[in-house]
Each structure stands twice: as C-alpha cells, then as structure tokens.
C-alpha cells in the first residue's frame, strides 16, 4: 500500500514541474495543424483526381 501512495505523491510532484503552454501557443499550434491538414488533403485530392483521369483515358 505504501508503494501506491508514494507513486501518486511522485506523480503529483512531477505534474507540478510541468510548464504548460500558454493559450496563444496552443491556438497557434492548432492553426498550424489545421492549415497543414487542409493543404495535405487538397494535394492528395488533386493527385487522386489526376490519377483517376489518367486511368480513365487509358482504359
């Protein structure tokens, strides 16, 4: 039982050391992720369109 209590005390101590990002950092990171996801989706969509069009021309 003592090991479990010590484990949770150490967890709390470690979480107190964490430096959480500010709201502006989180918002800017979310913007980067969303924009990069949209860009990759558009590029893959265009590549798919090109390949499907090419296959339709061949067959």
PDB file of N, H, CA, C and O in Angstrom:
ATOM      1  N   UNK A   1       0.822  -1.197   0.000  1.00  0.00           N
ATOM      2  CA  UNK A   1       0.000   0.000   0.000  1.00  0.00           C
ATOM      3  C   UNK A   1       0.867   1.262   0.000  1.00  0.00           C
ATOM      4  O   UNK A   1       0.504   2.275  -0.597  1.00  0.00           O
ATOM      5  N   UNK A   2       1.997   1.189   0.665  1.00  0.00           N
ATOM      6  H   UNK A   2       2.292   0.366   1.151  1.00  0.00           H
ATOM      7  CA  UNK A   2       2.888   2.341   0.739  1.00  0.00           C
ATOM      8  C   UNK A   2       3.461   2.724  -0.607  1.00  0.00           C
ATOM      9  O   UNK A   2       3.682   3.903  -0.883  1.00  0.00           O
ATOM     10  N   UNK A   3       3.707   1.711  -1.464  1.00  0.00           N
ATOM     11  H   UNK A   3       3.527   0.753  -1.240  1.00  0.00           H
ATOM     12  CA  UNK A   3       4.248   1.997  -2.794  1.00  0.00           C
ATOM     13  C   UNK A   3       3.246   2.748  -3.651  1.00  0.00           C
ATOM     14  O   UNK A   3       3.623   3.619  -4.434  1.00  0.00           O
ATOM     15  N   UNK A   4       1.974   2.415  -3.506  1.00  0.00           N
ATOM     16  H   UNK A   4       1.668   1.707  -2.870  1.00  0.00           H
ATOM     17  CA  UNK A   4       0.936   3.094  -4.287  1.00  0.00           C
ATOM     18  C   UNK A   4       0.835   4.554  -3.875  1.00  0.00           C
ATOM     19  O   UNK A   4       0.734   5.439  -4.725  1.00  0.00           O
ATOM     20  N   UNK A   5       0.864   4.806  -2.577  1.00  0.00           N
ATOM     21  H   UNK A   5       0.947   4.088  -1.887  1.00  0.00           H
ATOM     22  CA  UNK A   5       0.792   6.184  -2.079  1.00  0.00           C
ATOM     23  C   UNK A   5       2.004   6.974  -2.550  1.00  0.00           C
ATOM     24  O   UNK A   5       1.876   8.121  -2.981  1.00  0.00           O
ATOM     25  N   UNK A   6       3.170   6.365  -2.469  1.00  0.00           N
ATOM     26  H   UNK A   6       3.274   5.434  -2.119  1.00  0.00           H
ATOM     27  CA  UNK A   6       4.392   7.039  -2.922  1.00  0.00           C
ATOM     28  C   UNK A   6       4.328   7.330  -4.415  1.00  0.00           C
ATOM     29  O   UNK A   6       4.761   8.389  -4.868  1.00  0.00           O
ATOM     30  N   UNK A   7       3.785   6.384  -5.175  1.00  0.00           N
ATOM     31  H   UNK A   7       3.433   5.524  -4.806  1.00  0.00           H
ATOM     32  CA  UNK A   7       3.644   6.570  -6.621  1.00  0.00           C
ATOM     33  C   UNK A   7       2.799   7.805  -6.930  1.00  0.00           C
ATOM     34  O   UNK A   7       3.185   8.634  -7.754  1.00  0.00           O
ATOM     35  N   UNK A   8       1.644   7.927  -6.268  1.00  0.00           N
ATOM     36  H   UNK A   8       1.330   7.253  -5.599  1.00  0.00           H
ATOM     37  CA  UNK A   8       0.774   9.063  -6.530  1.00  0.00           C
ATOM     38  C   UNK A   8       1.393  10.372  -6.048  1.00  0.00           C
ATOM     39  O   UNK A   8       1.204  11.409  -6.684  1.00  0.00           O
ATOM     40  N   UNK A   9       2.117  10.346  -4.954  1.00  0.00           N
ATOM     41  H   UNK A   9       2.270   9.504  -4.437  1.00  0.00           H
ATOM     42  CA  UNK A   9       2.798  11.560  -4.492  1.00  0.00           C
ATOM     43  C   UNK A   9       3.855  11.996  -5.501  1.00  0.00           C
ATOM     44  O   UNK A   9       4.003  13.187  -5.773  1.00  0.00           O
ATOM     45  N   UNK A  10       4.589  11.034  -6.056  1.00  0.00           N
ATOM     46  H   UNK A  10       4.469  10.066  -5.835  1.00  0.00           H
ATOM     47  CA  UNK A  10       5.596  11.363  -7.061  1.00  0.00           C
ATOM     48  C   UNK A  10       4.947  11.863  -8.345  1.00  0.00           C
ATOM     49  O   UNK A  10       5.492  12.744  -9.010  1.00  0.00           O
ATOM     50  N   UNK A  11       3.795  11.315  -8.699  1.00  0.00           N
ATOM     51  H   UNK A  11       3.352  10.600  -8.159  1.00  0.00           H
ATOM     52  CA  UNK A  11       3.066  11.797  -9.886  1.00  0.00           C
ATOM     53  C   UNK A  11       2.665  13.257  -9.710  1.00  0.00           C
ATOM     54  O   UNK A  11       2.843  14.070 -10.617  1.00  0.00           O
ATOM     55  N   UNK A  12       2.130  13.581  -8.553  1.00  0.00           N
ATOM     56  H   UNK A  12       1.985  12.920  -7.816  1.00  0.00           H
ATOM     57  CA  UNK A  12       1.724  14.961  -8.276  1.00  0.00           C
ATOM     58  C   UNK A  12       2.940  15.877  -8.305  1.00  0.00           C
ATOM     59  O   UNK A  12       2.867  16.985  -8.838  1.00  0.00           O
ATOM     60  N   UNK A  13       4.046  15.434  -7.745  1.00  0.00           N
ATOM     61  H   UNK A  13       4.106  14.535  -7.313  1.00  0.00           H
ATOM     62  CA  UNK A  13       5.267  16.246  -7.732  1.00  0.00           C
ATOM     63  C   UNK A  13       5.768  16.499  -9.156  1.00  0.00           C
ATOM     64  O   UNK A  13       6.207  17.604  -9.477  1.00  0.00           O
ATOM     65  N   UNK A  14       5.701  15.473 -10.004  1.00  0.00           N
ATOM     66  H   UNK A  14       5.345  14.576  -9.743  1.00  0.00           H
ATOM     67  CA  UNK A  14       6.153  15.643 -11.393  1.00  0.00           C
ATOM     68  C   UNK A  14       5.219  16.573 -12.166  1.00  0.00           C
ATOM     69  O   UNK A  14       5.678  17.386 -12.969  1.00  0.00           O
ATOM     70  N   UNK A  15       3.917  16.458 -11.929  1.00  0.00           N
ATOM     71  H   UNK A  15       3.544  15.798 -11.277  1.00  0.00           H
ATOM     72  CA  UNK A  15       2.975  17.331 -12.630  1.00  0.00           C
ATOM     73  C   UNK A  15       3.131  18.792 -12.217  1.00  0.00           C
ATOM     74  O   UNK A  15       2.795  19.686 -12.993  1.00  0.00           O
ATOM     75  N   UNK A  16       3.628  19.046 -11.029  1.00  0.00           N
ATOM     76  H   UNK A  16       3.901  18.320 -10.398  1.00  0.00           H
ATOM     77  CA  UNK A  16       3.870  20.424 -10.601  1.00  0.00           C
ATOM     78  C   UNK A  16       5.059  21.029 -11.347  1.00  0.00           C
ATOM     79  O   UNK A  16       5.177  22.251 -11.437  1.00  0.00           O
ATOM     80  N   UNK A  17       5.947  20.172 -11.886  1.00  0.00           N
ATOM     81  H   UNK A  17       5.851  19.180 -11.813  1.00  0.00           H
ATOM     82  CA  UNK A  17       7.116  20.654 -12.618  1.00  0.00           C
ATOM     83  C   UNK A  17       6.797  20.978 -14.075  1.00  0.00           C
ATOM     84  O   UNK A  17       7.589  21.633 -14.753  1.00  0.00           O
ATOM     85  N   UNK A  18       5.650  20.527 -14.554  1.00  0.00           N
ATOM     86  H   UNK A  18       5.007  19.996 -14.002  1.00  0.00           H
ATOM     87  CA  UNK A  18       5.304  20.702 -15.958  1.00  0.00           C
ATOM     88  C   UNK A  18       5.053  22.172 -16.252  1.00  0.00           C
ATOM     89  O   UNK A  18       4.372  22.860 -15.492  1.00  0.00           O
ATOM     90  N   UNK A  19       5.608  22.646 -17.361  1.00  0.00           N
ATOM     91  H   UNK A  19       6.161  22.087 -17.978  1.00  0.00           H
ATOM     92  CA  UNK A  19       5.353  24.002 -17.818  1.00  0.00           C
ATOM     93  C   UNK A  19       4.317  23.905 -18.936  1.00  0.00           C
ATOM     94  O   UNK A  19       4.618  23.478 -20.051  1.00  0.00           O
ATOM     95  N   UNK A  20       3.096  24.310 -18.609  1.00  0.00           N
ATOM     96  H   UNK A  20       2.852  24.657 -17.704  1.00  0.00           H
ATOM     97  CA  UNK A  20       2.009  24.200 -19.579  1.00  0.00           C
ATOM     98  C   UNK A  20       2.102  25.347 -20.576  1.00  0.00           C
ATOM     99  O   UNK A  20       2.483  26.457 -20.204  1.00  0.00           O
ATOM    100  N   UNK A  21       1.755  25.094 -21.855  1.00  0.00           N
ATOM    101  H   UNK A  21       1.446  24.192 -22.157  1.00  0.00           H
ATOM    102  CA  UNK A  21       1.822  26.162 -22.858  1.00  0.00           C
ATOM    103  C   UNK A  21       0.732  27.206 -22.616  1.00  0.00           C
ATOM    104  O   UNK A  21      -0.319  26.924 -22.039  1.00  0.00           O
ATOM    105  N   UNK A  22       1.021  28.404 -23.072  1.00  0.00           N
ATOM    106  H   UNK A  22       1.874  28.633 -23.540  1.00  0.00           H
ATOM    107  CA  UNK A  22       0.029  29.469 -22.920  1.00  0.00           C
ATOM    108  C   UNK A  22      -1.080  29.289 -23.961  1.00  0.00           C
ATOM    109  O   UNK A  22      -0.955  28.506 -24.902  1.00  0.00           O
ATOM    110  N   UNK A  23      -2.151  30.027 -23.763  1.00  0.00           N
ATOM    111  H   UNK A  23      -2.252  30.663 -22.998  1.00  0.00           H
ATOM    112  CA  UNK A  23      -3.285  29.924 -24.688  1.00  0.00           C
ATOM    113  C   UNK A  23      -2.880  30.319 -26.103  1.00  0.00           C
ATOM    114  O   UNK A  23      -3.323  29.694 -27.067  1.00  0.00           O
ATOM    115  N   UNK A  24      -2.044  31.346 -26.242  1.00  0.00           N
ATOM    116  H   UNK A  24      -1.684  31.853 -25.459  1.00  0.00           H
ATOM    117  CA  UNK A  24      -1.628  31.782 -27.577  1.00  0.00           C
ATOM    118  C   UNK A  24      -0.774  30.714 -28.259  1.00  0.00           C
ATOM    119  O   UNK A  24      -0.876  30.522 -29.470  1.00  0.00           O
ATOM    120  N   UNK A  25       0.065  30.019 -27.494  1.00  0.00           N
ATOM    121  H   UNK A  25       0.148  30.174 -26.509  1.00  0.00           H
ATOM    122  CA  UNK A  25       0.871  28.938 -28.065  1.00  0.00           C
ATOM    123  C   UNK A  25      -0.020  27.805 -28.572  1.00  0.00           C
ATOM    124  O   UNK A  25       0.208  27.252 -29.648  1.00  0.00           O
ATOM    125  N   UNK A  26      -1.024  27.473 -27.787  1.00  0.00           N
ATOM    126  H   UNK A  26      -1.209  27.922 -26.912  1.00  0.00           H
ATOM    127  CA  UNK A  26      -1.927  26.390 -28.182  1.00  0.00           C
ATOM    128  C   UNK A  26      -2.721  26.783 -29.424  1.00  0.00           C
ATOM    129  O   UNK A  26      -2.879  25.980 -30.343  1.00  0.00           O
ATOM    130  N   UNK A  27      -3.216  28.008 -29.450  1.00  0.00           N
ATOM    131  H   UNK A  27      -3.088  28.661 -28.704  1.00  0.00           H
ATOM    132  CA  UNK A  27      -4.003  28.464 -30.598  1.00  0.00           C
ATOM    133  C   UNK A  27      -3.152  28.479 -31.859  1.00  0.00           C
ATOM    134  O   UNK A  27      -3.620  28.063 -32.918  1.00  0.00           O
ATOM    135  N   UNK A  28      -1.918  28.946 -31.767  1.00  0.00           N
ATOM    136  H   UNK A  28      -1.537  29.283 -30.906  1.00  0.00           H
ATOM    137  CA  UNK A  28      -1.063  28.981 -32.951  1.00  0.00           C
ATOM    138  C   UNK A  28      -0.706  27.569 -33.414  1.00  0.00           C
ATOM    139  O   UNK A  28      -0.616  27.319 -34.616  1.00  0.00           O
ATOM    140  N   UNK A  29      -0.506  26.656 -32.488  1.00  0.00           N
ATOM    141  H   UNK A  29      -0.580  26.859 -31.511  1.00  0.00           H
ATOM    142  CA  UNK A  29      -0.215  25.273 -32.860  1.00  0.00           C
ATOM    143  C   UNK A  29      -1.420  24.626 -33.543  1.00  0.00           C
ATOM    144  O   UNK A  29      -1.263  23.886 -34.514  1.00  0.00           O
ATOM    145  N   UNK A  30      -2.606  24.901 -33.043  1.00  0.00           N
ATOM    146  H   UNK A  30      -2.734  25.503 -32.255  1.00  0.00           H
ATOM    147  CA  UNK A  30      -3.816  24.357 -33.657  1.00  0.00           C
ATOM    148  C   UNK A  30      -3.989  24.903 -35.067  1.00  0.00           C
ATOM    149  O   UNK A  30      -4.375  24.165 -35.974  1.00  0.00           O
ATOM    150  N   UNK A  31      -3.706  26.184 -35.259  1.00  0.00           N
ATOM    151  H   UNK A  31      -3.393  26.783 -34.522  1.00  0.00           H
ATOM    152  CA  UNK A  31      -3.806  26.785 -36.594  1.00  0.00           C
ATOM    153  C   UNK A  31      -2.846  26.103 -37.567  1.00  0.00           C
ATOM    154  O   UNK A  31      -3.217  25.802 -38.701  1.00  0.00           O
ATOM    155  N   UNK A  32      -1.625  25.864 -37.124  1.00  0.00           N
ATOM    156  H   UNK A  32      -1.324  26.109 -36.203  1.00  0.00           H
ATOM    157  CA  UNK A  32      -0.637  25.204 -37.985  1.00  0.00           C
ATOM    158  C   UNK A  32      -1.105  23.808 -38.362  1.00  0.00           C
ATOM    159  O   UNK A  32      -0.993  23.409 -39.521  1.00  0.00           O
ATOM    160  N   UNK A  33      -1.621  23.071 -37.407  1.00  0.00           N
ATOM    161  H   UNK A  33      -1.712  23.395 -36.466  1.00  0.00           H
ATOM    162  CA  UNK A  33      -2.084  21.705 -37.677  1.00  0.00           C
ATOM    163  C   UNK A  33      -3.263  21.721 -38.638  1.00  0.00           C
ATOM    164  O   UNK A  33      -3.297  20.926 -39.578  1.00  0.00           O
ATOM    165  N   UNK A  34      -4.221  22.600 -38.425  1.00  0.00           N
ATOM    166  H   UNK A  34      -4.193  23.246 -37.662  1.00  0.00           H
ATOM    167  CA  UNK A  34      -5.391  22.658 -39.304  1.00  0.00           C
ATOM    168  C   UNK A  34      -5.018  23.060 -40.726  1.00  0.00           C
ATOM    169  O   UNK A  34      -5.499  22.463 -41.689  1.00  0.00           O
ATOM    170  N   UNK A  35      -4.170  24.061 -40.859  1.00  0.00           N
ATOM    171  H   UNK A  35      -3.779  24.546 -40.077  1.00  0.00           H
ATOM    172  CA  UNK A  35      -3.766  24.519 -42.187  1.00  0.00           C
ATOM    173  C   UNK A  35      -2.974  23.434 -42.905  1.00  0.00           C
ATOM    174  O   UNK A  35      -3.211  23.182 -44.086  1.00  0.00           O
ATOM    175  N   UNK A  36      -2.048  22.794 -42.223  1.00  0.00           N
ATOM    176  H   UNK A  36      -1.856  22.998 -41.263  1.00  0.00           H
ATOM    177  CA  UNK A  36      -1.266  21.751 -42.876  1.00  0.00           C
ATOM    178  C   UNK A  36      -2.140  20.554 -43.242  1.00  0.00           C
ATOM    179  O   UNK A  36      -1.902  19.917 -44.268  1.00  0.00           O
ATOM    180  N   UNK A  37      -3.143  20.236 -42.428  1.00  0.00           N
ATOM    181  H   UNK A  37      -3.336  20.754 -41.594  1.00  0.00           H
ATOM    182  CA  UNK A  37      -4.054  19.142 -42.747  1.00  0.00           C
ATOM    183  C   UNK A  37      -4.864  19.456 -43.998  1.00  0.00           C
ATOM    184  O   UNK A  37      -5.038  18.591 -44.857  1.00  0.00           O
ATOM    185  N   UNK A  38      -5.351  20.668 -44.107  1.00  0.00           N
ATOM    186  H   UNK A  38      -5.209  21.370 -43.409  1.00  0.00           H
ATOM    187  CA  UNK A  38      -6.119  21.070 -45.287  1.00  0.00           C
ATOM    188  C   UNK A  38      -5.234  21.054 -46.531  1.00  0.00           C
ATOM    189  O   UNK A  38      -5.666  20.593 -47.587  1.00  0.00           O
ATOM    190  N   UNK A  39      -4.019  21.542 -46.420  1.00  0.00           N
ATOM    191  H   UNK A  39      -3.668  21.916 -45.562  1.00  0.00           H
ATOM    192  CA  UNK A  39      -3.109  21.562 -47.571  1.00  0.00           C
ATOM    193  C   UNK A  39      -2.804  20.139 -48.033  1.00  0.00           C
ATOM    194  O   UNK A  39      -2.847  19.865 -49.232  1.00  0.00           O
ATOM    195  N   UNK A  40      -2.505  19.250 -47.128  1.00  0.00           N
ATOM    196  H   UNK A  40      -2.470  19.473 -46.153  1.00  0.00           H
ATOM    197  CA  UNK A  40      -2.213  17.856 -47.495  1.00  0.00           C
ATOM    198  C   UNK A  40      -3.449  17.203 -48.112  1.00  0.00           C
ATOM    199  O   UNK A  40      -3.327  16.455 -49.082  1.00  0.00           O
ATOM    200  N   UNK A  41      -4.634  17.473 -47.566  1.00  0.00           N
ATOM    201  H   UNK A  41      -4.733  18.080 -46.778  1.00  0.00           H
ATOM    202  CA  UNK A  41      -5.866  16.904 -48.118  1.00  0.00           C
ATOM    203  C   UNK A  41      -6.106  17.394 -49.541  1.00  0.00           C
ATOM    204  O   UNK A  41      -6.508  16.610 -50.402  1.00  0.00           O
ATOM    205  N   UNK A  42      -5.868  18.667 -49.800  1.00  0.00           N
ATOM    206  H   UNK A  42      -5.541  19.304 -49.101  1.00  0.00           H
ATOM    207  CA  UNK A  42      -6.055  19.218 -51.142  1.00  0.00           C
ATOM    208  C   UNK A  42      -5.055  18.603 -52.115  1.00  0.00           C
ATOM    209  O   UNK A  42      -5.428  18.228 -53.227  1.00  0.00           O
ATOM    210  N   UNK A  43      -3.805  18.495 -51.715  1.00  0.00           N
ATOM    211  H   UNK A  43      -3.503  18.800 -50.812  1.00  0.00           H
ATOM    212  CA  UNK A  43      -2.779  17.909 -52.581  1.00  0.00           C
ATOM    213  C   UNK A  43      -3.122  16.456 -52.902  1.00  0.00           C
ATOM    214  O   UNK A  43      -3.043  16.044 -54.059  1.00  0.00           O
ATOM    215  N   UNK A  44      -3.496  15.685 -51.899  1.00  0.00           N
ATOM    216  H   UNK A  44      -3.559  16.019 -50.959  1.00  0.00           H
ATOM    217  CA  UNK A  44      -3.854  14.285 -52.143  1.00  0.00           C
ATOM    218  C   UNK A  44      -5.107  14.174 -53.008  1.00  0.00           C
ATOM    219  O   UNK A  44      -5.195  13.285 -53.854  1.00  0.00           O
ATOM    220  N   UNK A  45      -6.069  15.058 -52.808  1.00  0.00           N
ATOM    221  H   UNK A  45      -5.998  15.780 -52.120  1.00  0.00           H
ATOM    222  CA  UNK A  45      -7.266  15.072 -53.642  1.00  0.00           C
ATOM    223  C   UNK A  45      -6.941  15.370 -55.092  1.00  0.00           C
ATOM    224  O   UNK A  45      -7.485  14.741 -56.000  1.00  0.00           O
ATOM    225  N   UNK A  46      -6.055  16.326 -55.309  1.00  0.00           N
ATOM    226  H   UNK A  46      -5.613  16.837 -54.571  1.00  0.00           H
ATOM    227  CA  UNK A  46      -5.643  16.656 -56.678  1.00  0.00           C
ATOM    228  C   UNK A  46      -4.878  15.497 -57.324  1.00  0.00           C
ATOM    229  O   UNK A  46      -5.092  15.182 -58.495  1.00  0.00           O
ATOM    230  N   UNK A  47      -3.998  14.873 -56.565  1.00  0.00           N
ATOM    231  H   UNK A  47      -3.824  15.128 -55.614  1.00  0.00           H
ATOM    232  CA  UNK A  47      -3.273  13.717 -57.097  1.00  0.00           C
ATOM    233  C   UNK A  47      -4.234  12.589 -57.456  1.00  0.00           C
ATOM    234  O   UNK A  47      -4.076  11.943 -58.491  1.00  0.00           O
ATOM    235  N   UNK A  48      -5.220  12.354 -56.611  1.00  0.00           N
ATOM    236  H   UNK A  48      -5.348  12.879 -55.770  1.00  0.00           H
ATOM    237  CA  UNK A  48      -6.214  11.327 -56.880  1.00  0.00           C
ATOM    238  C   UNK A  48      -6.985  11.661 -58.150  1.00  0.00           C
ATOM    239  O   UNK A  48      -7.215  10.785 -58.983  1.00  0.00           O
ATOM    240  N   UNK A  49      -7.381  12.911 -58.304  1.00  0.00           N
ATOM    241  H   UNK A  49      -7.194  13.623 -57.627  1.00  0.00           H
ATOM    242  CA  UNK A  49      -8.098  13.339 -59.497  1.00  0.00           C
ATOM    243  C   UNK A  49      -7.263  13.131 -60.755  1.00  0.00           C
ATOM    244  O   UNK A  49      -7.776  12.676 -61.777  1.00  0.00           O
ATOM    245  N   UNK A  50      -5.983  13.464 -60.679  1.00  0.00           N
ATOM    246  H   UNK A  50      -5.567  13.834 -59.848  1.00  0.00           H
ATOM    247  CA  UNK A  50      -5.089  13.291 -61.826  1.00  0.00           C
ATOM    248  C   UNK A  50      -4.945  11.809 -62.174  1.00  0.00           C
ATOM    249  O   UNK A  50      -5.007  11.437 -63.345  1.00  0.00           O
ATOM    250  N   UNK A  51      -4.754  10.973 -61.168  1.00  0.00           N
ATOM    251  H   UNK A  51      -4.703  11.275 -60.216  1.00  0.00           H
ATOM    252  CA  UNK A  51      -4.588   9.536 -61.431  1.00  0.00           C
ATOM    253  C   UNK A  51      -5.869   8.908 -61.969  1.00  0.00           C
ATOM    254  O   UNK A  51      -5.807   8.072 -62.870  1.00  0.00           O
ATOM    255  N   UNK A  52      -7.017   9.290 -61.441  1.00  0.00           N
ATOM    256  H   UNK A  52      -7.067   9.969 -60.709  1.00  0.00           H
ATOM    257  CA  UNK A  52      -8.287   8.734 -61.926  1.00  0.00           C
ATOM    258  C   UNK A  52      -8.544   9.194 -63.356  1.00  0.00           C
ATOM    259  O   UNK A  52      -8.983   8.401 -64.190  1.00  0.00           O
ATOM    260  N   UNK A  53      -8.279  10.451 -63.645  1.00  0.00           N
ATOM    261  H   UNK A  53      -7.923  11.095 -62.968  1.00  0.00           H
ATOM    262  CA  UNK A  53      -8.443  10.964 -65.005  1.00  0.00           C
ATOM    263  C   UNK A  53      -7.499  10.243 -65.957  1.00  0.00           C
ATOM    264  O   UNK A  53      -7.893   9.888 -67.068  1.00  0.00           O
ATOM    265  N   UNK A  54      -6.269  10.023 -65.538  1.00  0.00           N
ATOM    266  H   UNK A  54      -5.949  10.311 -64.635  1.00  0.00           H
ATOM    267  CA  UNK A  54      -5.298   9.303 -66.367  1.00  0.00           C
ATOM    268  C   UNK A  54      -5.724   7.870 -66.609  1.00  0.00           C
ATOM    269  O   UNK A  54      -5.585   7.366 -67.724  1.00  0.00           O
ATOM    270  N   UNK A  55      -6.241   7.204 -65.591  1.00  0.00           N
ATOM    271  H   UNK A  55      -6.354   7.613 -64.685  1.00  0.00           H
ATOM    272  CA  UNK A  55      -6.703   5.824 -65.762  1.00  0.00           C
ATOM    273  C   UNK A  55      -7.912   5.758 -66.688  1.00  0.00           C
ATOM    274  O   UNK A  55      -8.041   4.824 -67.480  1.00  0.00           O
ATOM    275  N   UNK A  56      -8.797   6.747 -66.589  1.00  0.00           N
ATOM    276  H   UNK A  56      -8.692   7.506 -65.946  1.00  0.00           H
ATOM    277  CA  UNK A  56      -9.970   6.779 -67.481  1.00  0.00           C
ATOM    278  C   UNK A  56      -9.563   7.012 -68.933  1.00  0.00           C
ATOM    279  O   UNK A  56     -10.204   6.495 -69.848  1.00  0.00           O
ATOM    280  N   UNK A  57      -8.520   7.773 -69.143  1.00  0.00           N
ATOM    281  H   UNK A  57      -8.000   8.193 -68.400  1.00  0.00           H
ATOM    282  CA  UNK A  57      -8.044   7.996 -70.509  1.00  0.00           C
ATOM    283  C   UNK A  57      -7.386   6.752 -71.077  1.00  0.00           C
ATOM    284  O   UNK A  57      -7.502   6.482 -72.272  1.00  0.00           O
ATOM    285  N   UNK A  58      -6.702   5.996 -70.245  1.00  0.00           N
ATOM    286  H   UNK A  58      -6.607   6.215 -69.274  1.00  0.00           H
ATOM    287  CA  UNK A  58      -6.004   4.801 -70.702  1.00  0.00           C
ATOM    288  C   UNK A  58      -6.988   3.672 -70.965  1.00  0.00           C
ATOM    289  O   UNK A  58      -6.875   2.979 -71.976  1.00  0.00           O
ATOM    290  N   UNK A  59      -7.937   3.481 -70.086  1.00  0.00           N
ATOM    291  H   UNK A  59      -8.029   4.045 -69.265  1.00  0.00           H
ATOM    292  CA  UNK A  59      -8.865   2.351 -70.217  1.00  0.00           C
ATOM    293  C   UNK A  59     -10.173   2.836 -70.737  1.00  0.00           C
ATOM    294  O   UNK A  59     -11.096   2.042 -70.921  1.00  0.00           O
TER     295      UNK A  59
END
